[in-house]
Amino acid sequence: MKYLPLVLSSLSRKKLRTLFTLLSIFIAFLLFGYLAAIKAAFTSGVEVAGVDRLIMTDKITIINLLPYAYKNRILATEGVDAAVQSTWFGGYYQQPRNTFAQFPVVAEEYLEIYPEIVLPDEQRRAWLEDRGSAIIGRALATRFDWQVGDRVPILSPLWRNKDGKNIWEFDIAGIFDAGKEGFDTSGMLFHHEFFRQGRAFGEGLVGWYIIRVTDPDQSEDVARRLDGQFANSSNETRTVPEKAFMQGFLNQIGNIGAIFSAIIGVVVFTLLLITGNTVAQSVRERTSELAVMSILGFSRLRLLSLVFIESFFLAIVGGGLGLLVAQLLVESGGDPTNGFLPAFFIPGEALWAGVFLVLGVGLISGAFPASRALRMQHVDALRRAA
């Protein structure tokens, strides 16, 4: 680009000002990348929820357990393809702050309903054959540096075993990965039969049911039929699509999307002020030069282009580096919670949004200085410079 030396020359006049402007833009887009990853961590469960899966819980609260006897009636319902029970175990490893999700499930049925779980064949066989074993997600294995073959004690304040203790021990039979970006790999799955036979109370009860329907378009009808079967019983149910179930949990934290948008809005507004002020000052300082260039034959369009190139240069260099470093840090294990989040990645659409935001900052911040340069009169410009 033949005008790049002119742009670099103008920016190098006030090196410290240019440096701080680039640093501000860099930090802003680094923050943008991290916020996008954190937002994805909170909302990934909603985004990857299966369209063919329903969740059945107690009508009043998920804390109330459901009868195991419901399972056969669920499977006999028209439109239901498969169902598996699960329960919140609520344990932690060594210290209460080392908490994570643990669920007792029927292994084969759960793996069938959740094809997103990627588990090596030999580890799958080992888990199915050993009733006292468990599988863990990759994020959880990284968090505690657990390996296949480790024996892990989990203390559950909720569930006491028949020995009168709250400590349950599991052999790690496998480590699963996510077959779909955003799928949660921060939890543990173990055998429901091991849990049922080992617990001191709650016989015949489960936490909730995960139900796969044959036709996702009929999910609402199937949900109504299921709840209708248990209406007016001592354990009435509420059946919703998995996405709505996950969204309900997310809403208890708050509107993550609105919070994210508000923070980014403030950041972008501040960026526009900083970058626009930098370019505007640069244009004011070069008023006489721009006038001379115009007299020498530079068209107003070329002068306009020079101003926009300057603003785009600042935005692209600072913003591009910010997004790049954010992506590298996130991919290299930059999770600030050390694996507590269920997933930590920058979605592709967020990266593209960042790219368009960089270009938008360059365009908008250069608009006012460029319009001023466009309206500049030679005589007035030379008089002010004198």
Secondary structure, 3 states (H helix, E strand, C coil): CCCHHHHHHHHHHHHHHHHHHHHHHHHHHHHHHHHHHHHHHHHHHHHCCCCCEEEEEECCCCCCCEECCHHHHHHCCCCEEEEEEECCCCCECCCCCCECCEEEECHHHHHHHCCCEECCHHHHHHHHHCCCEEEEEHHHHHHHCCCCCCEEEEECCCCCECCCCCEEEEEEEEEEEECCCCCCCCCEEEEHHHHHHHECCCCCEECEEEEEECCHHHHHHHHHHHHHHCCCCCCCEEEEEHHHHHHHHHHHHCCHHHHHHHHHHHHHHHHHHHHHHHHHHHHHHCHHHHHHHHHCCCCHHHHHHHHHHHHHHHHHHHHHHHHHHHHHHHHCCCCCCCCCCCCCCCCHHHHHHHHHHHHHHHHHHHHHHHHHHHHCCHHHHHHHHC
